[in-house]
C-alpha cells in the first residue's frame, strides 16, 4: 500500500470562498426563477405574477453581477491562488503543464495542486466567460423588459409615445408607448435573449462538469477540494506541484 504524508495548506482566502457560495445561491435562484418565467404559461401565471417573478429575478441578478465584479477585481488584489495567473491558462509553459497533468492522470499517479490544476483553469475560464455573458445580457434584458436600472430609463425614453413621460412607461403596459419604437426595441433585444437563453444551458453543463471533476479529483487524489471551499485550507497527500 502506498503511504502518503498529508499536509494542510491555506489556499482560498475569504473573498474567494464568499464569491463561490454567493454565486452558487444566485445561480440556483436565477435558474429556478428563469425556468418558471420561461414556462409561465404552463404554470398559469398572470401578468402581475410574471412581473413579480421577473422583478425578483432581476434583484437576484444584481447580487450575481455585483458578486462577479468583486471577484474579478479580487483577482488583482487577492492571494496568488485568487489571482489571474491561477485562473487563466495563459502562463508560459502552460501547455506542457497540462500535458503533464493529463499524462499523470492516465498513469494512475495524479499530480497534486494547491490552486487550480492546469485542466481546471480551462474549466474556470469557460465558467467565468459564461457568467460574464449571462450578467451582461441579463442587465440589458432587465432594462428592455421591466425597465430596471442601469439601462431601463434609456429604453423607456426609446419607446415612450410623443408627449408621454418616459418614467410612466411600465412593463406590459402598451397604451402609452410608440408601437414602432417598441417593435424596434424588441428587435434590438432579441440577440441578448438568445445569448442569455443558450448561455444558461452552457452554465448548467459547465456546473455538472465542475462538480463531477471535483468529486473525481477528491476521490482519486485524496485532496480535500470540497471542504477547502468552506475552510480555506486544502489537505493533500504529497508535495503540491504549485508550491512556492
C-alpha positions, -999 to 999 in steps of 0.1 A, spaced: 0 0 0 13 34 -9 20 57 20 11 94 18 21 123 40 -9 146 43 -3 183 48 -27 212 52 -22 244 33 -40 277 34 -53 282 -2 -86 300 -6 -90 334 11 -123 346 25 -134 367 -5 -130 337 -29 -150 315 -7 -177 340 -2 -178 346 -40 -182 308 -46 -211 303 -22 -229 335 -31 -226 326 -67 -240 291 -60 -271 306 -43 -275 332 -71 -272 307 -99 -297 283 -82 -322 312 -76 -318 326 -110 -321 292 -127 -353 283 -108 -369 317 -114 -358 318 -150 -373 284 -157 -406 293 -141 -407 326 -161 -399 307 -193 -427 283 -187 -451 309 -172 -480 299 -195 -477 263 -183 -477 274 -147 -507 297 -154 -490 328 -142 -509 361 -145 -492 392 -160 -487 406 -124 -472 373 -114 -448 373 -143 -437 409 -134 -432 399 -98 -411 369 -107 -391 390 -132 -385 416 -105 -372 391 -80 -351 375 -108 -336 409 -115 -328 415 -78 -310 381 -77 -293 392 -109 -280 424 -92 -264 404 -64 -250 380 -90 -234 408 -111 -220 426 -81 -205 394 -67 -189 387 -101 -175 422 -104 -160 419 -69 -144 385 -78 -129 398 -110 -115 427 -91 -102 405 -63 -81 387 -90 -59 417 -88 -58 420 -50 -62 385 -36 -35 359 -28 -18 340 -55 -45 314 -57 -71 340 -62 -52 358 -90 -54 358 -127 -24 336 -130 -42 308 -112 -74 314 -131 -64 317 -168 -45 292 -189 -20 317 -204 12 315 -184 44 304 -200 48 267 -202 11 261 -196 7 236 -224 34 214 -210 19 216 -175 -14 205 -190 1 176 -208 20 166 -177 -12 166 -156 -31 145 -182 -3 121 -185 -1 117 -147 -38 111 -146 -36 84 -173 -7 67 -155 -28 65 -123 -4 87 -104 -22 121 -103 -3 152 -95 -14 174 -66 -21 211 -68 -29 237 -42 -47 260 -66 -65 251 -98 -50 224 -119 -39 232 -155 -71 215 -167 -91 232 -140 -80 266 -154 -97 258 -187 -129 250 -169 -127 281 -146 -120 303 -177 -150 289 -195 -173 293 -164 -161 329 -160 -168 338 -196 -202 322 -194 -210 341 -162 -199 374 -177 -221 367 -208 -251 359 -185 -245 390 -164 -241 413 -194 -271 400 -213 -292 399 -182 -286 436 -173 -297 446 -208 -328 424 -207 -338 438 -173 -338 472 -189 -358 462 -220 -383 440 -203 -393 457 -169 -372 489 -174 -349 483 -144 -315 501 -140 -290 507 -153 -305 509 -188 -342 509 -180 -346 547 -183 -329 547 -217 -353 521 -230 -383 539 -215 -373 571 -234 -369 550 -266 -404 536 -265 -424 563 -249 -451 578 -271 -448 615 -280 -459 637 -251 -457 608 -226 -434 610 -196 -409 581 -201 -409 574 -164 -446 563 -166 -438 536 -192 -442 502 -174 -438 466 -182 -467 450 -202 -485 484 -205 -486 494 -241 -512 522 -243 -485 549 -237 -457 536 -260 -449 543 -296 -456 509 -313 -430 513 -340 -403 523 -314 -414 494 -292 -410 470 -321 -375 483 -328 -366 480 -291 -378 444 -290 -358 436 -322 -327 451 -305 -335 428 -275 -336 395 -294 -298 388 -296 -295 394 -259 -323 369 -253 -305 343 -274 -273 348 -255 -290 347 -221 -310 316 -230 -283 295 -245 -256 306 -221 -279 294 -193 -277 258 -206 -239 262 -211 -236 272 -175 -256 242 -164 -234 219 -184 -202 235 -170 -216 232 -135 -222 195 -140 -187 190 -154 -172 211 -125 -190 191 -98 -180 158 -114 -144 169 -118 -142 180 -81 -157 147 -69 -135 126 -92 -103 145 -81 -112 143 -44 -118 106 -46 -89 99 -69 -62 120 -53 -74 122 -17 -73 160 -17 -99 179 2 -113 201 -25 -149 204 -12 -141 212 24 -114 237 13 -141 259 -1 -156 261 34 -124 263 55 -99 278 30 -75 250 38 -67 222 14 -52 189 26 -33 169 0 -11 139 0 25 145 -11 41 177 -24 20 200 -45 32 209 -80 25 246 -74 40 251 -40 63 281 -40 
